[in-house]
Amino acid sequence: MAGYIRALRWRGGFQAFKRSCHAQKTRLLWLSQDQNCFQCRALSSTPACRNRYEEVFRRSIEQPDDFWAEAAEKLVWHKKWDQVLDNSNPPFTRWFVGGELNTCYNAVDRHVKSGRGDQAAIIHDSPVTASVAHITYKQLQEKVSLLAGVLRKHGVQKGDRVLIYMPMIPEAVIAMLACARLGAIHSLVFGGFASKELATRVNHAEPKVVISANCGVEPTRVVPYKPMLDGAIDLSEFKPSSCIIFNRPHFDPAPLKAGRDFCWEEEMAGSSLVDCVPVSATDPIYLLYTSGTTGMPKAVVRPSGGYAVVLHWTMSNVYGMNPGDVWWAASDLGWVVGHSYIAYAPLLHGNTSVLFEGKPVGTPDPGTFFRVIRDHNVKGMFTAPTALRAIRAEDPEGKFAKKYLPTDSFKVLFVAGEHCDHETMDWTKNLLQTPVLDNWWQTETGWPITSTCYGLDMDLNPPSGVTGKPVPGWNVKVFNAAGKEAEVEELGEIYVKLPLPPSFSTLWKADERFKETYFTQKPGYYATMDSGVRDEHGYICVMSRSDDVINVAGHRMSAGALEEAILECGDVVEAAVVGVPDKLKGMVPLGLCVIKHDCITSHEEMVKNVIEAVRKSVGPVAAFKKALIVPKLPKTRSGKVARNTLAAMAAGKPFQIPVAIEDVTAYDYLEASFQRAGYQPAEATNRDKFYPRKH
């Protein structure tokens, strides 16, 4: 039946609410300006969620044992579990206790045995080397098995750690799977990490073997890896016994240190095939260091059994993929997205996974993503909003993209990693003519907490600005500053009620830190440390990290909401808002804006437009009176803006540049912009030591 929807203090003001009305096929009836309240009538009799989602979600929360046991039956187990869920020692929840399996067998051998051996498992598309390679499941099985034999020859056994330091090449995935085949625990770090940060991880993980390559290839340079690896081992107190070095063809081979370093090709030529080793479902499959790790390392421990079960489940239920479909997660293997949705999930599910070695722009142009989609018949894709913003900034009319569109194969694009503004979302939808769906998760969780679940028949046109509804398994709650469950549309901190679904079991060598970091803020709940709101239909909108909430004279402002308002200005393609000290209000927001390359409006006029847009959308309570036009923002390889460093910089406080920042020169440009605006920016304490300044 047609009905009424009422929204109080709608996030983003009247324009945002009007857009949502349009998206939900509703008609605006009246507006009370003094109350900022709106009412609309539904034009369609279609319910908000004409899908299976509600029932599936209910079962996952009320009957988690039965729910995940059913999902686990889709995999091959060496020994079936004795107990699905053991929550006797929270928050150290254990799943599939007593069960044994091998993730590599389920991701590779199982498909060869079932007749998928000739299907492509990995497509390596590398515009930086002008090459494309296809690896079938049968070929992958042989390569992984031989490398497992190499590792075994060098003493690697079940439970040993292996550190992987490689670029975006198939050999990195082969190394991950070879470790899993033996029951070894891999720790894959970004290729190109500086020696000091790499040494920190070597010391902490204590790997018996390191697997690396001679170099990585960037659009404008070749990055030698071996000197950085050698430097890291020199700095580290712990010394790995062996290093296996893959020399990429057509590039200078890495010098090998006698007795420690071994050539990948030579070792593989002399190796023999190795069978999969069953491991306990609660044994770790890998360690993954959280982004920006400095000082005391923080490595997430991922349990083998639960991880394999949930990743296999998500590929069909969340992302809507069928076995055999081509899937592309445009991320880096060093991030959790790369671990979960380049390597393990698509292979566990029998998909073809695209491994992309390039950039959204500059390799060679902003049409690259769309070429990959067309060339490889990609059905579903995952990327970060920052990649889409970069494409939009260079190709606002989509001229490069349209050369490869439309494509019959492509059905859906998922975005995550940061808040996706509606301007970027709408631009991408109009270009692709497919759903573009936001989802939200974290390094710790390993898979989405909220999403519009494509495979559960959810409405593929959710309200603007949301990251979806809680994915089955995640009992998400929003609590306000008073510690009570927040009202509809009230900004609060996001928690997940225990027990957590299969996700992460602890932090490596830090059980107490695990409890203190995530579970002490509100007993019985996991603290996501993100802030957001829940709307009346149960959708979650993640606005910002909790420490990005700006307190303006007692009013808590979400940085994400202010950034959304700034992006209402059509010439602004990226924005970051941070709090800066103010004698009267304690803290006031400062906007940092990147504008289109072809923008002809003066910077002074753009600043006026930005301030006016925020006042119209959020109101004067935001006290938004300062904005700067900057050439670029410092972002990690996953696309997240390092807002805490920007806030410290503007306030003149010492800070450290996160090790995962992709382009450190952004800080040089920001320093100059801050100085011109009258600020006295601080310099990073690690600026010259790790990233020599370019003159």
C-alpha positions as MATLAB code, in Angstrom:
seq = 'MAGYIRALRWRGGFQAFKRSCHAQKTRLLWLSQDQNCFQCRALSSTPACRNRYEEVFRRSIEQPDDFWAEAAEKLVWHKKWDQVLDNSNPPFTRWFVGGELNTCYNAVDRHVKSGRGDQAAIIHDSPVTASVAHITYKQLQEKVSLLAGVLRKHGVQKGDRVLIYMPMIPEAVIAMLACARLGAIHSLVFGGFASKELATRVNHAEPKVVISANCGVEPTRVVPYKPMLDGAIDLSEFKPSSCIIFNRPHFDPAPLKAGRDFCWEEEMAGSSLVDCVPVSATDPIYLLYTSGTTGMPKAVVRPSGGYAVVLHWTMSNVYGMNPGDVWWAASDLGWVVGHSYIAYAPLLHGNTSVLFEGKPVGTPDPGTFFRVIRDHNVKGMFTAPTALRAIRAEDPEGKFAKKYLPTDSFKVLFVAGEHCDHETMDWTKNLLQTPVLDNWWQTETGWPITSTCYGLDMDLNPPSGVTGKPVPGWNVKVFNAAGKEAEVEELGEIYVKLPLPPSFSTLWKADERFKETYFTQKPGYYATMDSGVRDEHGYICVMSRSDDVINVAGHRMSAGALEEAILECGDVVEAAVVGVPDKLKGMVPLGLCVIKHDCITSHEEMVKNVIEAVRKSVGPVAAFKKALIVPKLPKTRSGKVARNTLAAMAAGKPFQIPVAIEDVTAYDYLEASFQRAGYQPAEATNRDKFYPRKH';
ca = [
       0.000    0.000    0.000;
       1.061    3.568   -0.590;
       2.188    5.113    2.650;
       3.947    8.030    4.248;
       7.592    8.419    5.120;
       8.652   11.074    7.605;
      12.256   12.071    8.244;
      13.386   14.341   11.052;
      16.562   16.394   10.635;
      17.433   14.456    7.493;
      21.164   14.028    6.997;
      22.418   16.531    4.402;
      19.325   18.767    4.534;
      16.465   19.186    2.112;
      18.391   18.512   -1.103;
      19.673   15.196    0.206;
      16.196   14.228    1.348;
      14.719   15.196   -1.999;
      17.252   12.997   -3.793;
      16.337   10.112   -1.515;
      12.658   10.646   -2.247;
      13.421   10.413   -5.947;
      15.482    7.260   -5.456;
      12.693    5.654   -3.444;
      10.021    6.655   -6.004;
       8.268    8.976   -3.566;
       6.630   12.381   -3.973;
       7.394   15.283   -1.649;
       4.194   16.575   -0.014;
       5.264   19.382    2.280;
       8.196   21.047    3.942;
       8.305   22.714    7.333;
      11.406   24.893    7.132;
      11.562   25.767   10.799;
      11.630   22.106   11.836;
      13.606   20.873    8.818;
      11.016   18.098    8.535;
       9.780   16.556    5.323;
       6.999   14.203    4.371;
       6.448   12.230    1.205;
       4.012    9.711   -0.250;
       5.209    6.483   -1.803;
       4.329    6.245   -5.499;
       4.982    2.525   -5.737;
       3.381   -0.378   -3.954;
       6.741   -2.159   -4.017;
       7.944   -2.770   -0.443;
      11.362   -1.428    0.571;
      12.870   -4.929    0.719;
      11.150   -7.311   -1.680;
      13.741   -9.995   -1.042;
      14.947  -12.916    0.985;
      17.198  -10.730    3.079;
      15.003  -10.294    6.153;
      14.489  -14.011    6.723;
      18.131  -14.883    6.057;
      19.307  -12.166    8.434;
      16.898  -13.282   11.155;
      18.115  -16.885   10.949;
      21.749  -15.801   11.106;
      21.175  -13.914   14.367;
      18.705  -16.251   16.068;
      20.229  -19.552   14.926;
      23.883  -18.852   14.140;
      24.938  -22.473   14.683;
      22.511  -23.855   12.140;
      23.024  -20.972    9.741;
      26.812  -21.247    9.454;
      26.810  -25.050    9.624;
      24.628  -25.038    6.516;
      27.070  -22.677    4.774;
      30.039  -24.821    5.835;
      28.562  -27.890    4.131;
      29.401  -26.286    0.775;
      33.113  -26.873    1.411;
      35.193  -30.050    1.687;
      36.219  -30.952    5.235;
      38.924  -33.456    6.131;
      37.178  -33.875    9.496;
      33.790  -32.461   10.389;
      33.507  -30.135   13.361;
      32.418  -31.261   16.827;
      30.888  -27.891   17.698;
      29.866  -25.084   15.357;
      30.101  -22.205   17.835;
      32.080  -22.100   21.057;
      31.407  -18.836   22.876;
      32.491  -20.055   26.315;
      35.326  -17.522   26.530;
      34.131  -14.265   24.951;
      35.350  -12.360   23.051;
      37.523  -15.269   21.902;
      34.731  -16.872   19.906;
      35.693  -20.060   18.066;
      33.911  -21.514   15.049;
      33.821  -25.104   13.757;
      35.730  -26.426   16.747;
      37.263  -29.840   16.093;
      36.878  -29.494   12.337;
      39.786  -29.829    9.930;
      40.121  -28.612    6.338;
      42.610  -27.087    3.934;
      41.779  -23.732    2.353;
      44.064  -24.291   -0.636;
      42.306  -27.577   -1.418;
      38.929  -25.843   -1.356;
      40.173  -22.907   -3.445;
      42.083  -24.894   -6.081;
      42.149  -28.722   -5.989;
      38.406  -29.046   -5.399;
      37.653  -27.218   -8.653;
      40.132  -29.267  -10.660;
      38.559  -32.429   -9.281;
      35.044  -31.218  -10.138;
      35.942  -30.484  -13.777;
      36.868  -26.789  -13.687;
      40.555  -27.413  -14.343;
      40.545  -25.637  -17.720;
      38.674  -22.573  -16.435;
      40.769  -19.466  -15.863;
      41.410  -18.996  -12.152;
      43.456  -15.792  -12.457;
      43.674  -13.173  -15.194;
      46.693  -10.925  -14.675;
      46.121   -7.649  -16.520;
      49.178   -5.409  -16.279;
      49.046   -2.165  -18.265;
      52.317   -1.085  -16.625;
      54.089   -3.969  -18.382;
      51.716   -4.147  -21.378;
      50.917   -7.797  -20.682;
      47.947  -10.065  -19.972;
      48.237  -13.631  -18.675;
      45.652  -16.336  -17.963;
      46.224  -19.107  -15.408;
      43.773  -22.000  -15.296;
      42.827  -23.822  -12.124;
      44.865  -26.823  -13.276;
      47.930  -24.662  -13.935;
      47.433  -22.897  -10.620;
      47.272  -26.233   -8.801;
      50.630  -27.290  -10.243;
      52.380  -23.988   -9.538;
      51.064  -23.833   -5.972;
      51.966  -27.439   -5.263;
      55.514  -26.994   -6.578;
      56.058  -23.829   -4.526;
      54.742  -25.648   -1.466;
      57.430  -28.230   -2.168;
      60.043  -25.457   -2.256;
      58.845  -24.103    1.086;
      58.876  -27.570    2.624;
      62.447  -28.046    1.369;
      63.368  -24.855    3.266;
      61.873  -26.181    6.494;
      58.392  -24.644    6.432;
      55.836  -26.706    8.339;
      52.308  -26.262    9.674;
      52.146  -23.187   11.911;
      55.360  -21.580   10.623;
      55.164  -18.022    9.305;
      56.121  -16.943    5.790;
      56.378  -13.261    4.898;
      55.377  -12.323    1.327;
      56.765   -9.057   -0.076;
      55.714   -8.908   -3.711;
      54.038   -6.701   -6.329;
      50.644   -7.333   -7.939;
      51.634  -10.440   -9.867;
      50.205  -13.993   -9.919;
      53.230  -15.278   -8.011;
      52.007  -13.370   -4.941;
      48.699  -15.289   -4.948;
      50.580  -18.520   -5.661;
      52.734  -17.827   -2.591;
      49.666  -17.256   -0.410;
      48.082  -20.510   -1.551;
      51.332  -22.463   -1.185;
      51.503  -21.416    2.458;
      47.881  -22.414    2.986;
      48.596  -25.759    1.294;
      51.184  -26.568    3.971;
      49.206  -25.102    6.869;
      51.788  -22.325    7.193;
      50.689  -18.819    8.177;
      51.448  -16.126    5.630;
      51.865  -12.423    6.250;
      51.642  -10.477    3.008;
      52.778   -6.861    3.157;
      52.708   -4.131    0.554;
      55.392   -4.401   -2.056;
      57.561   -1.322   -1.824;
      57.299   -0.815    1.937;
      60.383    0.934    3.295;
      62.999   -1.202    5.052;
      62.190    0.054    8.559;
      58.500   -0.826    8.352;
      59.250   -4.147    6.726;
      61.733   -4.909    9.509;
      59.011   -4.234   12.092;
      56.875   -6.943   10.538;
      59.769   -9.379   10.200;
      60.561   -8.946   13.887;
      56.946   -9.398   14.911;
      55.900  -12.306   12.669;
      59.280  -14.115   12.836;
      58.956  -15.722    9.390;
      61.038  -18.776    8.635;
      61.055  -17.823    4.939;
      60.522  -14.584    3.005;
      59.156  -14.676   -0.560;
      59.885  -11.583   -2.645;
      60.618  -10.304   -6.151;
      63.272   -8.270   -7.899;
      61.005   -5.264   -8.456;
      57.612   -3.674   -8.678;
      56.521   -1.573  -11.650;
      54.807    1.789  -11.264;
      53.480    3.933  -14.133;
      56.604    6.105  -14.185;
      59.288    4.050  -12.474;
      60.600    0.645  -11.497;
      60.829    0.031   -7.739;
      63.648   -2.358   -6.730;
      62.400   -4.579   -3.896;
      65.525   -6.538   -3.060;
      67.526   -3.594   -1.593;
      64.601   -2.783    0.710;
      64.292   -6.414    1.758;
      68.033   -6.625    2.436;
      67.817   -3.443    4.496;
      64.875   -4.793    6.483;
      66.675   -8.022    7.355;
      69.757   -6.048    8.390;
      67.592   -3.927   10.718;
      65.591   -6.842   12.121;
      66.702   -8.723   15.208;
      64.974  -11.816   13.845;
      66.581  -13.302   10.733;
      64.646  -15.544    8.314;
      66.539  -18.657    7.300;
      65.769  -18.317    3.581;
      64.519  -15.846    0.989;
      62.918  -17.033   -2.258;
      63.286  -14.335   -4.944;
      61.191  -14.224   -8.112;
      62.919  -12.343  -10.935;
      60.376  -10.709  -13.187;
      61.183  -11.155  -16.884;
      62.556   -8.137  -18.798;
      63.842   -6.443  -15.635;
      67.235   -6.558  -13.972;
      67.552   -9.675  -11.800;
      68.059   -9.186   -8.077;
      71.474  -10.012   -6.610;
      71.263  -13.043   -4.335;
      73.081  -13.431   -1.041;
      74.786  -16.837   -0.947;
      73.359  -19.228    1.625;
      70.227  -17.151    2.298;
      68.696  -16.143   -1.038;
      67.391  -18.618   -3.594;
      66.113  -18.158   -7.151;
      62.376  -18.906   -7.528;
      62.770  -20.387  -11.025;
      65.629  -22.678  -10.049;
      63.893  -23.838   -6.891;
      60.647  -24.562   -8.755;
      62.508  -26.528  -11.432;
      63.906  -28.866   -8.785;
      60.743  -29.155   -6.681;
      58.130  -31.883   -6.453;
      54.352  -31.756   -5.975;
      53.011  -31.584   -2.422;
      49.570  -32.601   -1.144;
      47.391  -30.362    1.038;
      47.901  -30.554    4.807;
      44.668  -30.536    6.882;
      44.621  -27.927    9.633;
      42.279  -27.161   12.488;
      39.466  -24.777   11.588;
      40.652  -22.514   14.418;
      44.277  -22.410   13.198;
      45.340  -19.136   11.538;
      45.577  -18.901    7.784;
      47.300  -15.498    7.813;
      48.362  -12.429    9.762;
      47.393   -9.033    8.366;
      48.810   -5.831    9.790;
      46.320   -2.994   10.038;
      46.903    0.044    7.831;
      49.056    2.777    9.271;
      50.733    0.425   11.739;
      53.581    2.222   13.490;
      55.266    1.550   16.794;
      53.709   -1.542   18.326;
      52.548   -3.805   15.448;
      48.914   -4.872   15.351;
      48.339   -8.015   13.292;
      44.872   -9.479   12.795;
      44.739  -13.283   13.112;
      42.352  -14.914   10.633;
      41.047  -18.422   11.470;
      41.130  -20.877    8.571;
      37.737  -22.573    8.809;
      35.382  -19.703    9.524;
      37.152  -17.478    7.010;
      36.760  -19.992    4.186;
      33.084  -20.541    5.027;
      32.062  -16.879    5.117;
      34.043  -15.869    2.026;
      32.480  -18.661   -0.006;
      29.038  -17.617    1.283;
      29.496  -13.920    0.454;
      30.399  -14.410   -3.205;
      26.891  -15.559   -4.067;
      24.793  -14.000   -1.300;
      26.393  -10.563   -1.018;
      28.009  -10.080   -4.421;
      25.650  -12.150   -6.562;
      28.326  -14.155   -8.382;
      27.880  -17.652   -9.773;
      30.768  -20.120  -10.131;
      32.507  -19.442  -13.432;
      31.721  -15.702  -13.442;
      34.592  -13.234  -13.841;
      35.101  -11.082  -10.746;
      37.438   -8.134  -10.294;
      38.458   -6.543   -7.000;
      40.497   -3.503   -8.047;
      42.553   -3.344   -4.892;
      46.004   -4.274   -3.643;
      46.853   -7.707   -2.272;
      48.354   -5.961    0.747;
      44.921   -4.775    1.873;
      42.203   -6.922    3.393;
      40.195   -6.516    0.176;
      43.066   -8.093   -1.727;
      43.373  -10.998    0.701;
      39.654  -11.668    0.775;
      38.360  -10.724   -2.665;
      41.292  -10.969   -5.069;
      42.744  -14.182   -3.671;
      40.576  -16.326   -1.430;
      36.857  -15.625   -1.948;
      36.653  -15.820   -5.760;
      38.846  -18.923   -5.866;
      36.921  -20.643   -3.081;
      33.741  -19.951   -5.042;
      35.074  -21.151   -8.405;
      35.197  -17.727  -10.042;
      37.808  -16.190  -12.310;
      39.642  -13.433  -10.429;
      41.194  -10.452  -12.230;
      44.531   -9.354  -10.769;
      45.185   -5.808  -11.985;
      48.628   -4.199  -11.961;
      47.906   -0.594  -12.811;
      46.123    2.583  -11.753;
      42.655    3.973  -12.451;
      44.251    6.869  -14.351;
      47.589    7.171  -16.102;
      47.898    3.528  -17.243;
      47.452    4.838  -19.848;
      44.248    6.862  -19.423;
      40.991    7.123  -17.396;
      39.373    4.457  -19.567;
      41.539    1.624  -18.248;
      39.024    0.243  -15.748;
      36.357    0.041  -18.430;
      38.728   -1.647  -20.881;
      39.439   -4.349  -18.301;
      35.710   -4.877  -17.745;
      35.099   -5.271  -21.482;
      38.193   -7.299  -22.370;
      37.654   -9.908  -19.667;
      33.837   -9.998  -19.538;
      33.795   -8.938  -15.916;
      30.406   -9.475  -14.262;
      31.037   -7.916  -10.842;
      33.634   -5.482   -9.561;
      34.850   -3.995   -6.305;
      36.764   -0.724   -6.016;
      37.295    2.292   -3.752;
      35.426    5.583   -4.234;
      38.736    7.406   -4.521;
      39.487    5.503   -7.750;
      36.168    6.623   -9.209;
      36.822   10.220   -8.139;
      40.212   10.123   -9.842;
      38.593    8.883  -13.066;
      35.848   11.493  -12.849;
      38.363   14.286  -12.252;
      40.301   13.386  -15.417;
      37.338   12.356  -17.560;
      34.265   14.225  -16.261;
      32.246   13.510  -19.420;
      33.239    9.831  -19.473;
      34.643   10.074  -22.998;
      37.425    7.548  -22.374;
      35.076    5.170  -20.574;
      32.396    5.275  -23.259;
      34.796    3.769  -25.799;
      34.338    0.465  -23.928;
      30.666    0.775  -22.985;
      28.095   -0.656  -22.846;
      29.132   -4.193  -21.992;
      26.672   -7.073  -21.782;
      28.615   -8.957  -19.111;
      28.800   -6.301  -16.399;
      26.025   -6.355  -13.776;
      27.132   -4.588  -10.577;
      29.838   -2.412   -9.021;
      30.559   -2.441   -5.273;
      32.468    0.331   -3.526;
      34.051    0.394   -0.074;
      37.051    1.691    1.813;
      35.599    5.113    2.598;
      32.326    7.017    2.338;
      31.157    7.322   -1.275;
      29.610   10.726   -1.931;
      26.413   10.745   -3.970;
      27.956   12.868   -6.762;
      30.528   10.166   -7.487;
      27.913    7.463   -7.018;
      25.457    9.098   -9.434;
      28.152    9.828  -12.026;
      29.247    6.193  -12.000;
      25.690    4.846  -12.192;
      24.906    7.050  -15.160;
      28.061    5.916  -16.912;
      27.743    2.178  -16.287;
      23.936    1.955  -16.282;
      24.206   -0.676  -13.537;
      23.727   -0.669   -9.760;
      26.584    0.887   -7.774;
      26.370   -0.381   -4.198;
      28.290    0.810   -1.170;
      29.356   -1.637    1.514;
      31.336   -1.247    4.725;
      33.831   -3.425    6.520;
      37.232   -3.365    8.145;
      40.616   -5.077    8.152;
      39.536   -6.790   11.354;
      36.283   -8.230   10.002;
      37.627   -9.572    6.694;
      34.235   -9.304    4.949;
      31.326   -6.831    4.805;
      29.491   -5.741    7.941;
      26.848   -3.863    5.942;
      25.912   -4.100    2.280;
      23.108   -4.198   -0.203;
      23.185   -7.957   -0.735;
      22.844   -8.494   -4.471;
      22.364  -12.223   -4.065;
      19.577  -11.866   -1.481;
      17.267   -9.929   -3.822;
      17.567   -6.653   -1.947;
      16.442   -3.393   -3.546;
      19.340   -2.404   -5.824;
      18.460    1.278   -5.532;
      19.008    1.948   -1.809;
      18.707    5.436   -0.310;
      21.514    7.836   -1.103;
      24.484    7.780    1.258;
      23.886    4.426    2.948;
      26.297    1.498    3.105;
      23.489   -1.041    3.057;
      21.875   -3.079    5.817;
      23.685   -5.366    8.270;
      24.928   -8.414    6.392;
      23.576  -11.675    7.836;
      25.705  -12.589   10.833;
      26.404   -9.000   11.935;
      24.067   -7.748   14.677;
      24.776   -4.032   14.214;
      23.717   -1.404   16.761;
      24.189    2.383   16.907;
      24.637    3.952   20.362;
      24.558    7.653   21.182;
      26.876    9.594   23.488;
      24.715    8.629   26.483;
      25.315    4.947   25.773;
      21.717    4.309   24.725;
      20.569    2.934   21.399;
      20.396    5.918   19.050;
      17.165    7.210   17.596;
      16.533    7.031   13.868;
      18.955    9.383   12.068;
      20.796   10.215   15.317;
      24.570   10.182   14.950;
      26.219    7.621   17.175;
      28.987    5.059   17.434;
      28.540    1.747   15.656;
      28.892   -1.527   17.557;
      28.279   -5.188   16.787;
      26.651   -7.403   19.400;
      28.566  -10.553   20.350;
      29.130  -13.251   19.377;
      30.769  -12.080   16.177;
      30.265  -14.210   13.097;
      33.398  -15.932   11.778;
      35.857  -13.076   11.295;
      39.002  -12.627   13.386;
      40.061  -14.554   16.435;
      42.637  -12.310   18.135;
      45.703  -10.137   17.538;
      49.004  -11.939   17.023;
      50.856  -12.234   20.347;
      48.400   -9.784   21.927;
      45.288  -11.385   23.411;
      44.927   -8.696   26.091;
      45.345   -5.910   23.557;
      42.656   -7.598   21.461;
      40.200   -7.402   24.368;
      41.148   -3.875   25.410;
      41.098   -2.418   21.903;
      37.782   -3.766   20.670;
      35.641   -5.035   23.553;
      36.010   -2.838   26.651;
      34.100    0.246   25.472;
      30.740   -1.481   25.772;
      30.672   -4.961   27.350;
      29.144   -7.567   25.088;
      29.851   -5.584   21.927;
      32.585   -5.147   19.330;
      33.545   -1.477   18.931;
      33.959   -0.700   15.229;
      35.296    2.776   16.072;
      33.181    4.150   13.240;
      30.322    6.614   13.611;
      27.087    6.756   11.671;
      23.305    6.600   11.710;
      20.530    4.077   11.110;
      17.527    5.148    9.072;
      13.927    4.088    9.634;
      14.244    1.167    7.209;
      17.308   -0.274    8.942;
      19.915    1.039    6.509;
      23.244    2.080    8.010;
      25.108    5.191    6.917;
      28.739    5.159    8.064;
      29.797    8.785    8.271;
      33.369    8.717    9.551;
      35.779    7.200   12.013;
      34.736    8.049   15.560;
      37.858   10.152   16.021;
      36.880   12.151   12.899;
      33.768   13.508   14.606;
      34.282   17.239   15.177;
      32.923   18.800   18.376;
      31.893   22.381   17.563;
      30.813   24.161   20.752;
      29.201   20.950   22.007;
      27.642   19.978   18.673;
      29.046   16.716   17.280;
      29.596   17.046   13.536;
      30.450   14.169   11.236;
      33.351   14.909    8.910;
      31.633   12.695    6.332;
      28.436   14.768    6.371;
      30.387   17.987    5.860;
      32.400   16.438    3.031;
      29.194   15.288    1.366;
      27.919   18.861    1.472;
      31.152   20.219   -0.031;
      30.901   17.778   -2.912;
      27.576   19.366   -3.833;
      29.797   21.896   -5.604;
      30.130   20.350   -9.036;
      33.752   21.427   -9.548;
      34.946   19.734   -6.336;
      36.025   16.136   -6.937;
      37.560   15.304   -3.534;
      37.175   16.766   -0.069;
      38.426   16.167    3.438;
      37.215   17.956    6.561;
      39.215   18.060    9.783;
      38.790   19.865   13.072;
      41.200   22.670   13.929;
      41.527   24.401   17.329;
      39.398   27.486   17.956;
      39.580   29.685   21.088;
      35.830   30.314   21.197;
      34.250   27.061   20.014;
      37.009   24.654   20.959;
      37.074   23.150   17.490;
      35.903   24.303   14.044;
      35.890   22.437   10.730;
      38.383   23.144    7.979;
      37.649   21.927    4.456;
      40.369   20.797    2.066;
      39.106   20.601   -1.506;
      40.512   19.209   -4.742;
      38.868   20.656   -7.836;
      38.566   19.487  -11.432;
      41.561   19.990  -13.687;
      39.527   22.071  -16.134;
      37.801   24.252  -13.528;
      37.851   27.929  -14.596;
      36.385   29.370  -11.382;
      38.909   31.258   -9.242;
      40.027   29.699   -5.969;
      38.511   32.578   -4.022;
      35.136   32.075   -5.659;
      35.340   28.299   -5.162;
      35.937   28.767   -1.433;
      32.852   30.999   -1.224;
      30.804   28.378   -3.087;
      31.998   25.612   -0.776;
      31.169   27.563    2.390;
      27.740   28.462    1.040;
      27.041   24.833    0.077;
      27.806   23.656    3.613;
      25.667   26.386    5.170;
      22.727   25.430    2.949;
      23.069   21.706    3.538;
      24.134   21.458    7.185;
      23.304   24.887    8.560;
      25.169   27.575   10.512;
      25.603   25.242   13.495;
      28.526   23.666   11.628;
      30.463   26.962   11.954;
      32.020   26.133    8.589;
      33.902   29.251    7.494;
      37.281   27.986    6.318;
      38.220   26.034    3.217;
      41.389   25.621    1.174;
      41.841   24.538   -2.427;
      44.660   21.988   -2.544;
      46.239   20.014   -5.420;
      45.905   16.582   -3.796;
      45.094   14.773   -0.560;
      47.280   12.166    1.165;
      45.641    8.784    0.673;
      46.563    5.215    1.477;
      46.689    2.620   -1.261;
      43.147    1.614   -0.351;
      41.961    5.166   -0.984;
      41.460    6.362    2.592;
      42.386    9.959    3.352;
      44.731   10.231    6.343;
      42.577   12.821    8.124;
      44.308   12.489   11.493;
      47.591   13.626    9.946;
      45.848   16.568    8.276;
      44.303   17.654   11.581;
      47.648   17.414   13.367;
      49.404   19.239   10.568;
      46.923   22.135   10.602;
      47.097   22.358   14.403;
      50.902   22.464   14.372;
      51.171   19.152   16.240;
      53.830   16.518   15.517;
      52.633   13.564   13.453;
      53.925   10.599   11.498;
      53.143    9.854    7.874;
      51.423    6.442    7.678;
      53.564    3.892    5.907;
      50.770    3.021    3.461;
      50.474    6.544    1.983;
      50.671    6.229   -1.786;
      51.980    9.703   -2.675;
      53.873   11.406    0.132;
      54.400   14.573   -1.927;
      50.804   15.490   -1.036;
      52.148   16.661    2.325;
      54.546   19.078    0.602;
      51.680   20.695   -1.290;
      49.528   20.824    1.833;
      52.291   22.443    3.843;
      52.514   25.248    1.289;
      48.710   25.639    1.190;
      48.488   25.818    5.000;
      51.255   28.416    5.143;
      49.581   30.619    2.530;
      46.367   30.465    4.577;
      48.136   31.646    7.736;
      48.525   28.291    9.511;
      51.782   27.099   10.990;
      51.771   23.460    9.889;
      53.880   20.862   11.612;
      56.224   18.632    9.666;
      56.037   14.879    9.915;
      58.614   13.510   12.324;
      59.413   10.728    9.858;
      59.274   12.842    6.687;
      62.920   12.999    5.671;
      63.939    9.742    7.281;
      61.646    7.541    5.242;
      60.559    9.733    2.337;
      63.317   12.123    1.225;
      61.855   15.452    0.177;
      61.912   16.222   -3.542;
      63.488   19.573   -4.368;
];
